[in-house]
Amino acid sequence: MSLSFADLEHLYQLPFNDLIREAHELYKHHHAVNTIHLCGAISIKTGNCPEDCAYCPQSVHYKTYVSKAMLSDPNDVLDIAFYAKTLGITHFCLGAAWSYVPNGRAFQKILEIVRKVHSTGLQVCCSLGSISEEQAQSLIDAGCTTYNYNLDTSPDFYTKIITTRTFESRYKTLQMIRKSNLKISCGGILGMGETISDRLKLIYLISQLSPQPEMVPLNALVAIEGTPLGQKAFIDPLEYVRIVALARIAMPRTIIAMAAGRYKMSFETQALVFFSGANAIYIGERILTTPTPDLNADLDMLEKLGMNAHAYNIDLRQ
């Protein structure tokens, strides 16, 4: 039975240790607690995005360090995918800075990239913007298993972060994708200036998808110079842990991923996040355009914590 918003509010008020203990008990019941799912994400089309998301260095509206790049060559992506496998990555996300996925030659090239990455044995995830039912089916036919479509934040805070699209249209598209044969990856960004209530509403709305998402990536804002949020301080680590714990309690069977911003978190913070229910991380050089921790540091951390890599293979549609 899904939790109500009032349930989440009550849980959030628990003493920190009580909250993470409750999350850990649910985590142990549904997952092997000493396994971690290793994910990778690359940008296959970078910058020049028409959206005005206040956190994003790829928006055409802001001048940032990100250089524009056209859609990648499929064989170049294939080489990166083979390298990702050598790192132990099993879930590989292809991201493109679009508002809507184009049709025509660009989409055919996307499908070729998906087919090549799928041929390596990696689980292919796509994060390409809004898609149609027909495009979703074409991605499935090419070998894509998961679609990433984040809600970012609560409906109330949404217009303060994005004006070029609405929360309602995004949620409607997400529900359409959920009805397809694609698994869902849906999360948000914490630390953009939102209230605690905004964070709880984000978790609540994601948890209300039926069935719940297979993966929930929780990003901590990395403030990028040139964007409207370029001066925001990094989120309080224990606040991040609390939201992870709430997400675990609200979505017991879901894979919860520490995503962007992890490179700014201490070893101790990450250990607490794992205890509270996170069981996936993104490794490699970066998540799309955001840095990740040093690979050797990640491998050393997992060894010290006694955690082993494991393939992400749940499907909540069944």
Buried (B, 14 or more C-beta within 10 A) or exposed (E): EEBEBEBBBEBBEBEEEEBBBBBBEBBEEBBEBEBBBBBBBBBBBBBBBBBBBBBBBBBEBBEBEBEEEEBBEBEEBBEBBBEBBEBBBBBBBBBBBBEBBBEEEBBEBBBBBBBBBBEBEBBBBBBBBBBEEEBBBBBBEBBBBBBBBBBBBBBEBBEBBBEEBEBEEBBEBBEBBBEBBBBBBBBBBBBBBBEEBBBBBBBBBBBBBEBBBBBBBBBBBBBBEEBBBBEBEBBEBEBBBBBBBBBBBBBBBBBBBBBBBBBBBEEEBBBBBBBBBBBBBBBBEBBBBBBBBEEEEBBEBBEEBEBEBBBBEBEBBE
